[in-house]
């Protein structure tokens, strides 16, 4: 169950009345490796296998999806344990990216034990593809109709993967923006979709870890409805990612690697 209906006292037009409102579910999700919890994230209980794959990849616990042998989704009274079986010994990687046992949905770096771990080197992406301004606007416009939980609750973030000429291929939602992006990354690798062939689209602001996660997916274009932080811009520049922000269907700003946005078609 990804949403619930809760009673509320609604004030409108100078009066109050009792009503029910749909709200998203928020559950403690444990990422467990080798029988012990590595992280506990507060997240929406949907697309959990995608979440396990994406989290493992974007946190550097595995280098590729083939290193994940199995994901068991084990529900408990107070949450869900994702028991992730890895190929080989990944003890060093687990230790390097160890998190605290509770990560609030609003923080992507909570519990990291050192500044070096938080500011890890970002992967540099390849050449990727080019797109037109109308593709950017179309990508944003295509995301919201494929967010059923947002339409119901107005309380979750969305991420999508858009390919010009084909539309929005994958969409994932979550109460946490980092979780939503992890779920998208996991979905892409599980479906065999190359990140360099399209654009990642997000409904949230862009902080540095959103750039790091996008680079892990190999995506060369990141489109956001809100604005980036200064560090996010610097990180996108270093990663070779085209960073497009304040894209709301009627215009946008390109902060880095603007050569991928073509105002006119060649020829």
C-alpha positions as CSV (number, residue, x, y, z in Angstrom):
1,X,0.0,0.0,0.0
2,X,1.6,3.2,-1.2
3,X,-1.0,5.6,0.1
4,X,-3.6,5.9,2.9
5,X,-6.6,8.1,3.6
6,X,-6.4,10.1,6.7
7,X,-9.1,12.3,8.4
8,X,-8.5,16.1,8.3
9,X,-10.4,19.2,9.2
10,X,-10.4,21.3,6.1
11,X,-10.7,25.1,6.2
12,X,-11.9,26.8,3.0
13,X,-14.1,29.7,2.0
14,X,-14.5,30.8,5.6
15,X,-15.8,27.4,6.9
16,X,-14.5,24.1,8.2
17,X,-15.6,20.6,7.5
18,X,-14.4,17.1,8.1
19,X,-12.9,15.2,5.2
20,X,-10.4,12.5,4.2
21,X,-7.2,13.2,2.4
22,X,-4.9,10.8,0.5
23,X,-1.3,10.8,1.9
24,X,1.7,8.8,0.8
25,X,2.9,5.8,2.9
26,X,6.3,6.3,4.5
27,X,8.1,3.1,5.8
28,X,11.5,2.3,7.2
29,X,13.4,0.4,4.5
30,X,16.6,-1.4,5.5
31,X,19.3,-2.1,3.0
32,X,20.9,-5.3,4.4
33,X,24.1,-6.9,3.1
34,X,25.7,-10.1,4.4
35,X,23.0,-10.4,7.1
36,X,23.4,-6.9,8.6
37,X,21.7,-3.6,8.0
38,X,23.9,-1.1,6.1
39,X,21.3,1.8,6.0
40,X,17.7,2.4,6.9
41,X,15.9,4.9,4.7
42,X,12.4,6.3,5.1
43,X,10.8,5.7,1.8
44,X,7.6,4.8,-0.1
45,X,7.1,1.0,-0.2
46,X,7.0,0.6,-3.9
47,X,9.6,-0.5,-6.6
48,X,11.8,-1.9,-3.8
49,X,13.9,-4.2,-5.9
50,X,14.7,-1.2,-8.2
51,X,15.5,0.7,-5.0
52,X,18.0,-2.0,-3.8
53,X,19.8,-2.0,-7.2
54,X,19.9,1.7,-7.5
55,X,21.1,2.4,-4.0
56,X,23.8,-0.3,-4.2
57,X,25.0,1.3,-7.5
58,X,24.9,4.9,-6.6
59,X,26.5,4.4,-3.2
60,X,29.4,2.5,-4.8
61,X,28.7,-0.7,-3.0
62,X,28.7,-2.5,-6.3
63,X,30.3,-1.5,-9.6
64,X,27.7,-3.1,-11.8
65,X,24.3,-4.7,-11.6
66,X,25.8,-8.2,-12.3
67,X,27.3,-8.1,-8.8
68,X,23.9,-8.2,-7.3
69,X,22.8,-11.9,-7.2
70,X,19.4,-11.6,-5.4
71,X,17.2,-9.2,-3.6
72,X,14.7,-10.6,-1.0
73,X,11.9,-8.2,0.2
74,X,11.2,-9.2,3.8
75,X,8.3,-7.3,5.5
76,X,8.3,-6.8,9.3
77,X,5.8,-5.1,11.6
78,X,7.7,-1.8,11.6
79,X,9.3,-1.8,8.2
80,X,10.8,-3.8,5.3
81,X,14.2,-5.4,5.1
82,X,15.8,-5.6,1.6
83,X,18.2,-8.5,1.9
84,X,20.7,-8.0,-0.9
85,X,23.0,-10.9,-1.8
86,X,26.2,-9.8,-3.6
87,X,28.8,-11.7,-5.6
88,X,32.2,-11.9,-3.9
89,X,33.4,-10.0,-0.9
90,X,32.4,-6.3,-0.9
91,X,33.4,-5.6,2.6
92,X,35.7,-2.7,1.7
93,X,33.0,-1.0,-0.3
94,X,30.4,-1.5,2.4
95,X,32.8,0.0,5.0
96,X,33.7,2.9,2.8
97,X,30.0,3.9,2.3
98,X,28.7,3.0,5.7
99,X,25.8,5.1,6.8
100,X,24.0,5.7,10.1
101,X,21.0,3.4,10.8
102,X,18.4,6.1,10.0
103,X,18.4,8.5,7.0
104,X,15.7,11.2,6.9
105,X,14.1,11.4,3.4
106,X,15.2,15.0,3.0
107,X,18.9,14.3,3.4
108,X,21.0,12.3,0.9
109,X,24.3,12.3,2.9
110,X,23.0,11.7,6.4
111,X,25.3,9.7,8.6
112,X,28.3,9.6,6.3
113,X,31.4,9.3,8.6
114,X,33.8,11.6,6.8
115,X,33.9,14.6,4.5
116,X,35.9,12.5,2.0
117,X,33.1,10.0,1.8
118,X,30.6,12.8,1.2
119,X,32.7,14.5,-1.4
120,X,33.7,11.4,-3.4
121,X,35.0,11.7,-6.9
122,X,32.2,11.9,-9.5
123,X,32.3,9.6,-12.5
124,X,32.7,11.4,-15.9
125,X,30.1,10.5,-18.4
126,X,30.5,10.0,-22.1
127,X,29.4,12.1,-25.1
128,X,25.7,11.1,-24.9
129,X,23.2,12.7,-27.3
130,X,21.9,16.1,-28.2
131,X,18.4,17.5,-27.8
132,X,16.3,20.5,-28.8
133,X,14.7,23.0,-26.5
134,X,11.3,21.6,-27.4
135,X,12.6,18.2,-26.2
136,X,13.4,19.7,-22.8
137,X,9.9,21.1,-22.4
138,X,8.3,17.9,-23.7
139,X,10.3,15.9,-21.1
140,X,8.9,18.0,-18.2
141,X,5.4,17.9,-19.5
142,X,5.6,14.1,-19.9
143,X,6.6,13.4,-16.3
144,X,3.6,14.6,-14.3
145,X,0.9,12.5,-16.1
146,X,2.9,9.4,-15.2
147,X,3.0,10.1,-11.5
148,X,-0.2,8.5,-10.1
149,X,0.9,8.8,-6.5
150,X,1.6,12.5,-6.9
151,X,-1.7,13.0,-8.6
152,X,-3.4,11.3,-5.6
153,X,-1.4,12.9,-2.7
154,X,0.6,15.9,-4.1
155,X,3.3,14.9,-1.6
156,X,6.0,12.9,-3.5
157,X,8.9,13.5,-5.8
158,X,9.1,12.0,-9.3
159,X,12.0,11.0,-11.5
160,X,11.8,9.9,-15.1
161,X,13.9,8.9,-18.1
162,X,13.0,10.6,-21.3
163,X,14.3,9.8,-24.8
164,X,13.5,12.2,-27.6
165,X,11.2,10.6,-30.2
166,X,10.1,7.9,-27.8
167,X,8.8,9.8,-24.8
168,X,9.1,9.0,-21.1
169,X,10.3,5.4,-20.8
170,X,10.4,4.9,-17.0
171,X,9.0,6.9,-14.0
172,X,9.6,6.3,-10.3
173,X,8.1,8.1,-7.3
174,X,9.0,8.4,-3.6
175,X,8.6,10.6,-0.6
176,X,12.4,11.2,-0.8
177,X,14.0,12.7,-3.9
178,X,17.2,10.7,-3.5
179,X,15.1,7.5,-3.1
180,X,13.1,8.3,-6.2
181,X,16.4,8.8,-8.2
182,X,17.8,5.5,-6.8
183,X,14.7,3.7,-7.9
184,X,15.0,5.1,-11.4
185,X,18.7,4.1,-11.6
186,X,17.8,0.6,-10.5
187,X,14.9,0.4,-13.0
188,X,17.2,1.5,-15.9
189,X,19.9,-1.1,-15.2
190,X,17.3,-3.9,-14.6
191,X,15.6,-3.0,-17.9
192,X,18.9,-2.7,-19.8
193,X,18.4,1.0,-20.7
194,X,21.6,2.9,-21.3
195,X,21.6,6.1,-19.3
196,X,23.5,7.9,-22.1
197,X,20.6,7.5,-24.5
198,X,18.2,9.9,-22.8
199,X,17.7,12.5,-20.1
200,X,17.0,12.1,-16.4
201,X,14.1,14.3,-15.3
202,X,13.4,15.2,-11.7
203,X,10.8,17.2,-9.9
204,X,13.1,18.4,-7.1
205,X,16.0,20.8,-6.5
206,X,19.4,19.6,-7.4
207,X,22.0,19.1,-4.7
208,X,25.4,17.5,-5.2
209,X,24.4,13.9,-4.4
210,X,21.7,14.1,-7.2
211,X,24.5,14.8,-9.6
212,X,26.6,11.9,-8.2
213,X,23.7,9.5,-8.6
214,X,23.0,10.7,-12.2
215,X,26.6,10.2,-13.2
216,X,26.5,6.7,-11.8
217,X,23.7,5.9,-14.3
218,X,25.8,7.2,-17.1
219,X,23.2,9.8,-18.0
220,X,24.6,12.9,-19.8
221,X,21.6,15.2,-19.4
222,X,19.8,16.0,-16.1
223,X,16.6,18.1,-16.2
224,X,15.1,19.6,-13.0
225,X,12.1,21.7,-12.3
226,X,13.8,23.5,-9.6
227,X,17.3,25.1,-9.3
228,X,20.7,23.6,-8.5
229,X,23.1,24.4,-5.7
230,X,26.5,25.9,-6.5
231,X,28.2,22.7,-5.7
232,X,25.8,20.7,-7.9
233,X,26.7,23.0,-10.8
234,X,30.5,22.5,-10.2
235,X,30.0,18.7,-9.9
236,X,28.0,18.5,-13.1
237,X,30.7,20.5,-14.9
238,X,33.3,18.1,-13.7
239,X,31.2,15.0,-14.6
240,X,30.4,16.3,-18.1
241,X,26.7,16.4,-17.4
242,X,24.4,18.9,-19.1
243,X,22.6,20.4,-16.2
244,X,19.2,22.0,-17.1
245,X,17.1,23.6,-14.4
246,X,13.9,25.6,-13.8
247,X,12.4,23.6,-16.6
248,X,8.6,24.0,-16.3
249,X,7.4,23.6,-19.9
250,X,7.8,27.2,-20.9
251,X,11.6,27.7,-20.8
252,X,14.7,26.6,-18.8
253,X,18.3,27.5,-17.9
254,X,21.3,25.5,-18.9
255,X,24.2,25.7,-16.4
256,X,26.8,23.3,-17.8
257,X,27.7,21.6,-21.1
258,X,25.2,23.6,-23.1
259,X,26.6,22.1,-26.4
260,X,24.1,19.2,-26.1
261,X,21.1,21.6,-26.5
262,X,20.7,22.4,-30.1
263,X,18.6,25.4,-31.0
264,X,18.4,24.4,-34.6
265,X,18.7,21.0,-36.3
266,X,21.8,20.6,-38.4
267,X,21.2,20.3,-42.1
